[in-house]
Amino acid sequence: MLEVRSAIPAIELALQREDFHAAAEGLVEVLLVKPSFDADRARHACRALFQHLGFRHPISEEFQRRYSMAVNS
């Protein structure tokens, strides 16, 4: 099981390196484990990433369904 607190630095590093696939994957995993973690910051960060990339970007399209499942469960 994902340890949410330990995942955050890896997600931040992925964003700094512009490894958006790894960042999206990490954010969605956090949301699946603990959707309201840190006052919904993971949810907001994931939405911001999708908006930055564009909702038709392949990464956004790949993770949008899992994101929706995580935040709507």
PDB file with SEQRES, HELIX, SHEET and CRYST1 records, atoms N, CA, C and O in Angstrom:
SEQRES   1 A   73  MET LEU GLU VAL ARG SER ALA ILE PRO ALA ILE GLU LEU          
SEQRES   2 A   73  ALA LEU GLN ARG GLU ASP PHE HIS ALA ALA ALA GLU GLY          
SEQRES   3 A   73  LEU VAL GLU VAL LEU LEU VAL LYS PRO SER PHE ASP ALA          
SEQRES   4 A   73  ASP ARG ALA ARG HIS ALA CYS ARG ALA LEU PHE GLN HIS          
SEQRES   5 A   73  LEU GLY PHE ARG HIS PRO ILE SER GLU GLU PHE GLN ARG          
SEQRES   6 A   73  ARG TYR SER MET ALA VAL ASN SER                              
HELIX    1 AA1 VAL A    4  GLN A   16  1                                  13    
HELIX    2 AA2 PHE A   20  VAL A   33  1                                  14    
HELIX    3 AA3 PHE A   37  LEU A   53  1                                  17    
HELIX    4 AA4 PRO A   58  VAL A   71  1                                  14    
CRYST1    1.000    1.000    1.000  90.00  90.00  90.00 P 1           1          
ATOM      1  N   MET A   1       0.842  -1.189   0.000  1.00  0.00           N  
ATOM      2  CA  MET A   1       0.000   0.000   0.000  1.00  0.00           C  
ATOM      3  C   MET A   1       0.885   1.249   0.000  1.00  0.00           C  
ATOM      4  O   MET A   1       1.924   1.289   0.659  1.00  0.00           O  
ATOM      5  N   LEU A   2       0.468   2.231  -0.725  1.00  0.00           N  
ATOM      6  CA  LEU A   2       1.212   3.480  -0.853  1.00  0.00           C  
ATOM      7  C   LEU A   2       1.228   4.240   0.469  1.00  0.00           C  
ATOM      8  O   LEU A   2       0.184   4.441   1.090  1.00  0.00           O  
ATOM      9  N   GLU A   3       2.407   4.657   0.890  1.00  0.00           N  
ATOM     10  CA  GLU A   3       2.530   5.539   2.047  1.00  0.00           C  
ATOM     11  C   GLU A   3       2.433   6.962   1.515  1.00  0.00           C  
ATOM     12  O   GLU A   3       3.352   7.460   0.865  1.00  0.00           O  
ATOM     13  N   VAL A   4       1.314   7.601   1.798  1.00  0.00           N  
ATOM     14  CA  VAL A   4       0.978   8.887   1.187  1.00  0.00           C  
ATOM     15  C   VAL A   4       2.038   9.951   1.467  1.00  0.00           C  
ATOM     16  O   VAL A   4       2.505  10.618   0.544  1.00  0.00           O  
ATOM     17  N   ARG A   5       2.415  10.109   2.716  1.00  0.00           N  
ATOM     18  CA  ARG A   5       3.387  11.162   3.063  1.00  0.00           C  
ATOM     19  C   ARG A   5       4.722  10.977   2.362  1.00  0.00           C  
ATOM     20  O   ARG A   5       5.363  11.961   1.992  1.00  0.00           O  
ATOM     21  N   SER A   6       5.145   9.759   2.175  1.00  0.00           N  
ATOM     22  CA  SER A   6       6.429   9.522   1.516  1.00  0.00           C  
ATOM     23  C   SER A   6       6.332   9.679  -0.001  1.00  0.00           C  
ATOM     24  O   SER A   6       7.355   9.833  -0.668  1.00  0.00           O  
ATOM     25  N   ALA A   7       5.136   9.645  -0.548  1.00  0.00           N  
ATOM     26  CA  ALA A   7       4.953   9.802  -1.990  1.00  0.00           C  
ATOM     27  C   ALA A   7       5.055  11.255  -2.437  1.00  0.00           C  
ATOM     28  O   ALA A   7       5.403  11.523  -3.587  1.00  0.00           O  
ATOM     29  N   ILE A   8       4.757  12.194  -1.549  1.00  0.00           N  
ATOM     30  CA  ILE A   8       4.702  13.610  -1.923  1.00  0.00           C  
ATOM     31  C   ILE A   8       6.032  14.133  -2.453  1.00  0.00           C  
ATOM     32  O   ILE A   8       6.030  14.793  -3.491  1.00  0.00           O  
ATOM     33  N   PRO A   9       7.183  13.875  -1.794  1.00  0.00           N  
ATOM     34  CA  PRO A   9       8.445  14.380  -2.350  1.00  0.00           C  
ATOM     35  C   PRO A   9       8.742  13.861  -3.757  1.00  0.00           C  
ATOM     36  O   PRO A   9       9.281  14.595  -4.586  1.00  0.00           O  
ATOM     37  N   ALA A  10       8.396  12.609  -4.030  1.00  0.00           N  
ATOM     38  CA  ALA A  10       8.616  12.049  -5.368  1.00  0.00           C  
ATOM     39  C   ALA A  10       7.734  12.750  -6.408  1.00  0.00           C  
ATOM     40  O   ALA A  10       8.163  12.985  -7.537  1.00  0.00           O  
ATOM     41  N   ILE A  11       6.510  13.078  -6.019  1.00  0.00           N  
ATOM     42  CA  ILE A  11       5.604  13.794  -6.921  1.00  0.00           C  
ATOM     43  C   ILE A  11       6.139  15.195  -7.187  1.00  0.00           C  
ATOM     44  O   ILE A  11       6.148  15.654  -8.329  1.00  0.00           O  
ATOM     45  N   GLU A  12       6.587  15.877  -6.131  1.00  0.00           N  
ATOM     46  CA  GLU A  12       7.154  17.214  -6.299  1.00  0.00           C  
ATOM     47  C   GLU A  12       8.375  17.188  -7.217  1.00  0.00           C  
ATOM     48  O   GLU A  12       8.527  18.056  -8.076  1.00  0.00           O  
ATOM     49  N   LEU A  13       9.238  16.199  -7.036  1.00  0.00           N  
ATOM     50  CA  LEU A  13      10.421  16.065  -7.882  1.00  0.00           C  
ATOM     51  C   LEU A  13      10.028  15.807  -9.338  1.00  0.00           C  
ATOM     52  O   LEU A  13      10.618  16.378 -10.255  1.00  0.00           O  
ATOM     53  N   ALA A  14       9.047  14.961  -9.540  1.00  0.00           N  
ATOM     54  CA  ALA A  14       8.575  14.685 -10.899  1.00  0.00           C  
ATOM     55  C   ALA A  14       8.059  15.960 -11.562  1.00  0.00           C  
ATOM     56  O   ALA A  14       8.327  16.198 -12.740  1.00  0.00           O  
ATOM     57  N   LEU A  15       7.334  16.765 -10.826  1.00  0.00           N  
ATOM     58  CA  LEU A  15       6.837  18.036 -11.373  1.00  0.00           C  
ATOM     59  C   LEU A  15       7.990  18.980 -11.708  1.00  0.00           C  
ATOM     60  O   LEU A  15       7.981  19.629 -12.754  1.00  0.00           O  
ATOM     61  N   GLN A  16       8.980  19.055 -10.822  1.00  0.00           N  
ATOM     62  CA  GLN A  16      10.132  19.914 -11.083  1.00  0.00           C  
ATOM     63  C   GLN A  16      10.881  19.483 -12.330  1.00  0.00           C  
ATOM     64  O   GLN A  16      11.393  20.317 -13.077  1.00  0.00           O  
ATOM     65  N   ARG A  17      10.944  18.194 -12.552  1.00  0.00           N  
ATOM     66  CA  ARG A  17      11.645  17.646 -13.727  1.00  0.00           C  
ATOM     67  C   ARG A  17      10.760  17.608 -14.970  1.00  0.00           C  
ATOM     68  O   ARG A  17      11.183  17.171 -16.040  1.00  0.00           O  
ATOM     69  N   GLU A  18       9.535  18.071 -14.806  1.00  0.00           N  
ATOM     70  CA  GLU A  18       8.538  18.044 -15.876  1.00  0.00           C  
ATOM     71  C   GLU A  18       8.261  16.627 -16.374  1.00  0.00           C  
ATOM     72  O   GLU A  18       7.974  16.408 -17.551  1.00  0.00           O  
ATOM     73  N   ASP A  19       8.352  15.679 -15.456  1.00  0.00           N  
ATOM     74  CA  ASP A  19       7.963  14.292 -15.727  1.00  0.00           C  
ATOM     75  C   ASP A  19       6.489  14.189 -15.350  1.00  0.00           C  
ATOM     76  O   ASP A  19       6.133  13.673 -14.291  1.00  0.00           O  
ATOM     77  N   PHE A  20       5.644  14.694 -16.245  1.00  0.00           N  
ATOM     78  CA  PHE A  20       4.230  14.824 -15.938  1.00  0.00           C  
ATOM     79  C   PHE A  20       3.518  13.485 -15.821  1.00  0.00           C  
ATOM     80  O   PHE A  20       2.525  13.376 -15.102  1.00  0.00           O  
ATOM     81  N   HIS A  21       4.006  12.474 -16.511  1.00  0.00           N  
ATOM     82  CA  HIS A  21       3.408  11.146 -16.392  1.00  0.00           C  
ATOM     83  C   HIS A  21       3.602  10.615 -14.972  1.00  0.00           C  
ATOM     84  O   HIS A  21       2.648  10.136 -14.358  1.00  0.00           O  
ATOM     85  N   ALA A  22       4.816  10.695 -14.449  1.00  0.00           N  
ATOM     86  CA  ALA A  22       5.088  10.221 -13.094  1.00  0.00           C  
ATOM     87  C   ALA A  22       4.314  11.044 -12.064  1.00  0.00           C  
ATOM     88  O   ALA A  22       3.810  10.499 -11.082  1.00  0.00           O  
ATOM     89  N   ALA A  23       4.221  12.339 -12.286  1.00  0.00           N  
ATOM     90  CA  ALA A  23       3.486  13.204 -11.355  1.00  0.00           C  
ATOM     91  C   ALA A  23       2.005  12.843 -11.341  1.00  0.00           C  
ATOM     92  O   ALA A  23       1.405  12.724 -10.273  1.00  0.00           O  
ATOM     93  N   ALA A  24       1.420  12.670 -12.510  1.00  0.00           N  
ATOM     94  CA  ALA A  24      -0.002  12.311 -12.589  1.00  0.00           C  
ATOM     95  C   ALA A  24      -0.249  10.954 -11.940  1.00  0.00           C  
ATOM     96  O   ALA A  24      -1.220  10.770 -11.206  1.00  0.00           O  
ATOM     97  N   GLU A  25       0.638  10.014 -12.220  1.00  0.00           N  
ATOM     98  CA  GLU A  25       0.493   8.688 -11.634  1.00  0.00           C  
ATOM     99  C   GLU A  25       0.568   8.768 -10.103  1.00  0.00           C  
ATOM    100  O   GLU A  25      -0.240   8.146  -9.413  1.00  0.00           O  
ATOM    101  N   GLY A  26       1.512   9.514  -9.581  1.00  0.00           N  
ATOM    102  CA  GLY A  26       1.648   9.654  -8.142  1.00  0.00           C  
ATOM    103  C   GLY A  26       0.457  10.340  -7.507  1.00  0.00           C  
ATOM    104  O   GLY A  26      -0.029   9.910  -6.461  1.00  0.00           O  
ATOM    105  N   LEU A  27      -0.014  11.404  -8.134  1.00  0.00           N  
ATOM    106  CA  LEU A  27      -1.165  12.128  -7.594  1.00  0.00           C  
ATOM    107  C   LEU A  27      -2.413  11.253  -7.573  1.00  0.00           C  
ATOM    108  O   LEU A  27      -3.154  11.248  -6.590  1.00  0.00           O  
ATOM    109  N   VAL A  28      -2.644  10.523  -8.640  1.00  0.00           N  
ATOM    110  CA  VAL A  28      -3.817   9.649  -8.696  1.00  0.00           C  
ATOM    111  C   VAL A  28      -3.702   8.538  -7.655  1.00  0.00           C  
ATOM    112  O   VAL A  28      -4.698   8.180  -7.026  1.00  0.00           O  
ATOM    113  N   GLU A  29      -2.511   7.992  -7.466  1.00  0.00           N  
ATOM    114  CA  GLU A  29      -2.322   6.961  -6.445  1.00  0.00           C  
ATOM    115  C   GLU A  29      -2.627   7.507  -5.056  1.00  0.00           C  
ATOM    116  O   GLU A  29      -3.267   6.833  -4.249  1.00  0.00           O  
ATOM    117  N   VAL A  30      -2.168   8.731  -4.773  1.00  0.00           N  
ATOM    118  CA  VAL A  30      -2.476   9.359  -3.484  1.00  0.00           C  
ATOM    119  C   VAL A  30      -3.985   9.494  -3.332  1.00  0.00           C  
ATOM    120  O   VAL A  30      -4.537   9.195  -2.273  1.00  0.00           O  
ATOM    121  N   LEU A  31      -4.644   9.938  -4.379  1.00  0.00           N  
ATOM    122  CA  LEU A  31      -6.095  10.122  -4.323  1.00  0.00           C  
ATOM    123  C   LEU A  31      -6.838   8.809  -4.122  1.00  0.00           C  
ATOM    124  O   LEU A  31      -7.860   8.771  -3.436  1.00  0.00           O  
ATOM    125  N   LEU A  32      -6.338   7.745  -4.708  1.00  0.00           N  
ATOM    126  CA  LEU A  32      -6.980   6.444  -4.533  1.00  0.00           C  
ATOM    127  C   LEU A  32      -6.844   5.939  -3.103  1.00  0.00           C  
ATOM    128  O   LEU A  32      -7.748   5.282  -2.587  1.00  0.00           O  
ATOM    129  N   VAL A  33      -5.724   6.242  -2.463  1.00  0.00           N  
ATOM    130  CA  VAL A  33      -5.488   5.781  -1.096  1.00  0.00           C  
ATOM    131  C   VAL A  33      -6.164   6.688  -0.080  1.00  0.00           C  
ATOM    132  O   VAL A  33      -6.789   6.212   0.868  1.00  0.00           O  
ATOM    133  N   LYS A  34      -6.040   7.987  -0.279  1.00  0.00           N  
ATOM    134  CA  LYS A  34      -6.563   8.937   0.705  1.00  0.00           C  
ATOM    135  C   LYS A  34      -7.031  10.207  -0.026  1.00  0.00           C  
ATOM    136  O   LYS A  34      -6.285  11.183  -0.111  1.00  0.00           O  
ATOM    137  N   PRO A  35      -8.255  10.192  -0.549  1.00  0.00           N  
ATOM    138  CA  PRO A  35      -8.741  11.284  -1.407  1.00  0.00           C  
ATOM    139  C   PRO A  35      -8.682  12.684  -0.793  1.00  0.00           C  
ATOM    140  O   PRO A  35      -8.458  13.657  -1.513  1.00  0.00           O  
ATOM    141  N   SER A  36      -8.876  12.803   0.496  1.00  0.00           N  
ATOM    142  CA  SER A  36      -8.917  14.143   1.093  1.00  0.00           C  
ATOM    143  C   SER A  36      -7.593  14.531   1.755  1.00  0.00           C  
ATOM    144  O   SER A  36      -7.555  15.461   2.561  1.00  0.00           O  
ATOM    145  N   PHE A  37      -6.517  13.831   1.426  1.00  0.00           N  
ATOM    146  CA  PHE A  37      -5.217  14.085   2.042  1.00  0.00           C  
ATOM    147  C   PHE A  37      -4.808  15.550   1.912  1.00  0.00           C  
ATOM    148  O   PHE A  37      -4.903  16.145   0.838  1.00  0.00           O  
ATOM    149  N   ASP A  38      -4.360  16.105   3.005  1.00  0.00           N  
ATOM    150  CA  ASP A  38      -3.800  17.457   3.063  1.00  0.00           C  
ATOM    151  C   ASP A  38      -4.759  18.490   2.470  1.00  0.00           C  
ATOM    152  O   ASP A  38      -4.388  19.268   1.592  1.00  0.00           O  
ATOM    153  N   ALA A  39      -5.976  18.483   2.959  1.00  0.00           N  
ATOM    154  CA  ALA A  39      -7.001  19.457   2.563  1.00  0.00           C  
ATOM    155  C   ALA A  39      -7.229  19.474   1.049  1.00  0.00           C  
ATOM    156  O   ALA A  39      -7.356  20.535   0.436  1.00  0.00           O  
ATOM    157  N   ASP A  40      -7.278  18.294   0.471  1.00  0.00           N  
ATOM    158  CA  ASP A  40      -7.561  18.138  -0.964  1.00  0.00           C  
ATOM    159  C   ASP A  40      -6.480  18.702  -1.885  1.00  0.00           C  
ATOM    160  O   ASP A  40      -6.749  18.958  -3.058  1.00  0.00           O  
ATOM    161  N   ARG A  41      -5.286  18.895  -1.383  1.00  0.00           N  
ATOM    162  CA  ARG A  41      -4.232  19.464  -2.234  1.00  0.00           C  
ATOM    163  C   ARG A  41      -3.859  18.549  -3.395  1.00  0.00           C  
ATOM    164  O   ARG A  41      -3.553  19.039  -4.482  1.00  0.00           O  
ATOM    165  N   ALA A  42      -3.875  17.238  -3.194  1.00  0.00           N  
ATOM    166  CA  ALA A  42      -3.565  16.320  -4.289  1.00  0.00           C  
ATOM    167  C   ALA A  42      -4.623  16.430  -5.386  1.00  0.00           C  
ATOM    168  O   ALA A  42      -4.301  16.398  -6.574  1.00  0.00           O  
ATOM    169  N   ARG A  43      -5.872  16.557  -4.983  1.00  0.00           N  
ATOM    170  CA  ARG A  43      -6.948  16.711  -5.975  1.00  0.00           C  
ATOM    171  C   ARG A  43      -6.766  17.997  -6.775  1.00  0.00           C  
ATOM    172  O   ARG A  43      -6.883  17.999  -8.000  1.00  0.00           O  
ATOM    173  N   HIS A  44      -6.480  19.081  -6.074  1.00  0.00           N  
ATOM    174  CA  HIS A  44      -6.283  20.370  -6.759  1.00  0.00           C  
ATOM    175  C   HIS A  44      -5.040  20.337  -7.657  1.00  0.00           C  
ATOM    176  O   HIS A  44      -5.052  20.883  -8.760  1.00  0.00           O  
ATOM    177  N   ALA A  45      -3.987  19.702  -7.184  1.00  0.00           N  
ATOM    178  CA  ALA A  45      -2.758  19.615  -7.983  1.00  0.00           C  
ATOM    179  C   ALA A  45      -2.986  18.788  -9.244  1.00  0.00           C  
ATOM    180  O   ALA A  45      -2.481  19.129 -10.313  1.00  0.00           O  
ATOM    181  N   CYS A  46      -3.740  17.710  -9.119  1.00  0.00           N  
ATOM    182  CA  CYS A  46      -4.020  16.868 -10.281  1.00  0.00           C  
ATOM    183  C   CYS A  46      -4.854  17.622 -11.312  1.00  0.00           C  
ATOM    184  O   CYS A  46      -4.573  17.559 -12.509  1.00  0.00           O  
ATOM    185  N   ARG A  47      -5.868  18.326 -10.853  1.00  0.00           N  
ATOM    186  CA  ARG A  47      -6.688  19.136 -11.779  1.00  0.00           C  
ATOM    187  C   ARG A  47      -5.838  20.205 -12.450  1.00  0.00           C  
ATOM    188  O   ARG A  47      -5.972  20.447 -13.650  1.00  0.00           O  
ATOM    189  N   ALA A  48      -4.964  20.844 -11.682  1.00  0.00           N  
ATOM    190  CA  ALA A  48      -4.090  21.886 -12.246  1.00  0.00           C  
ATOM    191  C   ALA A  48      -3.150  21.283 -13.294  1.00  0.00           C  
ATOM    192  O   ALA A  48      -2.881  21.907 -14.321  1.00  0.00           O  
ATOM    193  N   LEU A  49      -2.656  20.083 -13.038  1.00  0.00           N  
ATOM    194  CA  LEU A  49      -1.789  19.419 -14.010  1.00  0.00           C  
ATOM    195  C   LEU A  49      -2.549  19.131 -15.294  1.00  0.00           C  
ATOM    196  O   LEU A  49      -2.040  19.381 -16.386  1.00  0.00           O  
ATOM    197  N   PHE A  50      -3.765  18.606 -15.174  1.00  0.00           N  
ATOM    198  CA  PHE A  50      -4.579  18.346 -16.367  1.00  0.00           C  
ATOM    199  C   PHE A  50      -4.841  19.640 -17.135  1.00  0.00           C  
ATOM    200  O   PHE A  50      -4.778  19.655 -18.365  1.00  0.00           O  
ATOM    201  N   GLN A  51      -5.129  20.706 -16.431  1.00  0.00           N  
ATOM    202  CA  GLN A  51      -5.382  21.984 -17.089  1.00  0.00           C  
ATOM    203  C   GLN A  51      -4.116  22.499 -17.771  1.00  0.00           C  
ATOM    204  O   GLN A  51      -4.178  23.018 -18.885  1.00  0.00           O  
ATOM    205  N   HIS A  52      -2.978  22.357 -17.111  1.00  0.00           N  
ATOM    206  CA  HIS A  52      -1.705  22.802 -17.685  1.00  0.00           C  
ATOM    207  C   HIS A  52      -1.402  22.049 -18.982  1.00  0.00           C  
ATOM    208  O   HIS A  52      -0.996  22.640 -19.982  1.00  0.00           O  
ATOM    209  N   LEU A  53      -1.609  20.740 -18.937  1.00  0.00           N  
ATOM    210  CA  LEU A  53      -1.319  19.920 -20.110  1.00  0.00           C  
ATOM    211  C   LEU A  53      -2.381  20.072 -21.190  1.00  0.00           C  
ATOM    212  O   LEU A  53      -2.095  19.947 -22.381  1.00  0.00           O  
ATOM    213  N   GLY A  54      -3.593  20.339 -20.764  1.00  0.00           N  
ATOM    214  CA  GLY A  54      -4.743  20.334 -21.667  1.00  0.00           C  
ATOM    215  C   GLY A  54      -5.483  19.024 -21.486  1.00  0.00           C  
ATOM    216  O   GLY A  54      -4.867  17.966 -21.365  1.00  0.00           O  
ATOM    217  N   PHE A  55      -6.790  19.096 -21.469  1.00  0.00           N  
ATOM    218  CA  PHE A  55      -7.575  17.905 -21.171  1.00  0.00           C  
ATOM    219  C   PHE A  55      -7.528  16.858 -22.277  1.00  0.00           C  
ATOM    220  O   PHE A  55      -7.929  15.716 -22.052  1.00  0.00           O  
ATOM    221  N   ARG A  56      -7.053  17.215 -23.452  1.00  0.00           N  
ATOM    222  CA  ARG A  56      -6.908  16.241 -24.539  1.00  0.00           C  
ATOM    223  C   ARG A  56      -5.479  15.730 -24.683  1.00  0.00           C  
ATOM    224  O   ARG A  56      -5.183  14.956 -25.593  1.00  0.00           O  
ATOM    225  N   HIS A  57      -4.603  16.158 -23.796  1.00  0.00           N  
ATOM    226  CA  HIS A  57      -3.227  15.661 -23.799  1.00  0.00           C  
ATOM    227  C   HIS A  57      -3.255  14.172 -23.439  1.00  0.00           C  
ATOM    228  O   HIS A  57      -4.068  13.762 -22.610  1.00  0.00           O  
ATOM    229  N   PRO A  58      -2.392  13.360 -24.040  1.00  0.00           N  
ATOM    230  CA  PRO A  58      -2.406  11.922 -23.759  1.00  0.00           C  
ATOM    231  C   PRO A  58      -2.274  11.571 -22.272  1.00  0.00           C  
ATOM    232  O   PRO A  58      -2.899  10.615 -21.814  1.00  0.00           O  
ATOM    233  N   ILE A  59      -1.481  12.318 -21.520  1.00  0.00           N  
ATOM    234  CA  ILE A  59      -1.349  12.033 -20.086  1.00  0.00           C  
ATOM    235  C   ILE A  59      -2.649  12.343 -19.360  1.00  0.00           C  
ATOM    236  O   ILE A  59      -3.088  11.561 -18.516  1.00  0.00           O  
ATOM    237  N   SER A  60      -3.259  13.454 -19.673  1.00  0.00           N  
ATOM    238  CA  SER A  60      -4.543  13.810 -19.051  1.00  0.00           C  
ATOM    239  C   SER A  60      -5.588  12.746 -19.366  1.00  0.00           C  
ATOM    240  O   SER A  60      -6.326  12.307 -18.483  1.00  0.00           O  
ATOM    241  N   GLU A  61      -5.644  12.341 -20.616  1.00  0.00           N  
ATOM    242  CA  GLU A  61      -6.623  11.330 -21.004  1.00  0.00           C  
ATOM    243  C   GLU A  61      -6.356   9.994 -20.318  1.00  0.00           C  
ATOM    244  O   GLU A  61      -7.292   9.287 -19.945  1.00  0.00           O  
ATOM    245  N   GLU A  62      -5.087   9.650 -20.152  1.00  0.00           N  
ATOM    246  CA  GLU A  62      -4.739   8.377 -19.515  1.00  0.00           C  
ATOM    247  C   GLU A  62      -5.177   8.323 -18.048  1.00  0.00           C  
ATOM    248  O   GLU A  62      -5.620   7.279 -17.571  1.00  0.00           O  
ATOM    249  N   PHE A  63      -5.053   9.439 -17.340  1.00  0.00           N  
ATOM    250  CA  PHE A  63      -5.304   9.429 -15.901  1.00  0.00           C  
ATOM    251  C   PHE A  63      -6.652  10.010 -15.494  1.00  0.00           C  
ATOM    252  O   PHE A  63      -7.017   9.919 -14.322  1.00  0.00           O  
ATOM    253  N   GLN A  64      -7.392  10.592 -16.402  1.00  0.00           N  
ATOM    254  CA  GLN A  64      -8.653  11.242 -16.057  1.00  0.00           C  
ATOM    255  C   GLN A  64      -9.666  10.268 -15.445  1.00  0.00           C  
ATOM    256  O   GLN A  64     -10.335  10.611 -14.470  1.00  0.00           O  
ATOM    257  N   ARG A  65      -9.782   9.095 -15.990  1.00  0.00           N  
ATOM    258  CA  ARG A  65     -10.769   8.131 -15.477  1.00  0.00           C  
ATOM    259  C   ARG A  65     -10.419   7.699 -14.048  1.00  0.00           C  
ATOM    260  O   ARG A  65     -11.289   7.677 -13.177  1.00  0.00           O  
ATOM    261  N   ARG A  66      -9.161   7.361 -13.808  1.00  0.00           N  
ATOM    262  CA  ARG A  66      -8.747   6.965 -12.453  1.00  0.00           C  
ATOM    263  C   ARG A  66      -8.891   8.115 -11.475  1.00  0.00           C  
ATOM    264  O   ARG A  66      -9.274   7.913 -10.322  1.00  0.00           O  
ATOM    265  N   TYR A  67      -8.584   9.327 -11.932  1.00  0.00           N  
ATOM    266  CA  TYR A  67      -8.760  10.521 -11.097  1.00  0.00           C  
ATOM    267  C   TYR A  67     -10.231  10.641 -10.706  1.00  0.00           C  
ATOM    268  O   TYR A  67     -10.544  10.837  -9.532  1.00  0.00           O  
ATOM    269  N   SER A  68     -11.124  10.527 -11.668  1.00  0.00           N  
ATOM    270  CA  SER A  68     -12.559  10.645 -11.400  1.00  0.00           C  
ATOM    271  C   SER A  68     -13.041   9.575 -10.443  1.00  0.00           C  
ATOM    272  O   SER A  68     -13.831   9.855  -9.541  1.00  0.00           O  
ATOM    273  N   MET A  69     -12.573   8.349 -10.633  1.00  0.00           N  
ATOM    274  CA  MET A  69     -12.948   7.268  -9.728  1.00  0.00           C  
ATOM    275  C   MET A  69     -12.483   7.566  -8.304  1.00  0.00           C  
ATOM    276  O   MET A  69     -13.205   7.303  -7.342  1.00  0.00           O  
ATOM    277  N   ALA A  70     -11.288   8.109  -8.173  1.00  0.00           N  
ATOM    278  CA  ALA A  70     -10.725   8.375  -6.845  1.00  0.00           C  
ATOM    279  C   ALA A  70     -11.473   9.485  -6.125  1.00  0.00           C  
ATOM    280  O   ALA A  70     -11.763   9.360  -4.935  1.00  0.00           O  
ATOM    281  N   VAL A  71     -11.788  10.559  -6.820  1.00  0.00           N  
ATOM    282  CA  VAL A  71     -12.403  11.694  -6.142  1.00  0.00           C  
ATOM    283  C   VAL A  71     -13.913  11.525  -5.968  1.00  0.00           C  
ATOM    284  O   VAL A  71     -14.520  12.217  -5.151  1.00  0.00           O  
ATOM    285  N   ASN A  72     -14.515  10.624  -6.716  1.00  0.00           N  
ATOM    286  CA  ASN A  72     -15.953  10.413  -6.618  1.00  0.00           C  
ATOM    287  C   ASN A  72     -16.339   9.167  -5.832  1.00  0.00           C  
ATOM    288  O   ASN A  72     -17.509   8.786  -5.799  1.00  0.00           O  
ATOM    289  N   SER A  73     -15.362   8.538  -5.204  1.00  0.00           N  
ATOM    290  CA  SER A  73     -15.685   7.316  -4.449  1.00  0.00           C  
ATOM    291  C   SER A  73     -16.005   7.623  -3.002  1.00  0.00           C  
ATOM    292  O   SER A  73     -16.297   6.712  -2.228  1.00  0.00           O  
TER     293      SER A  73                                                      
END                                                                             
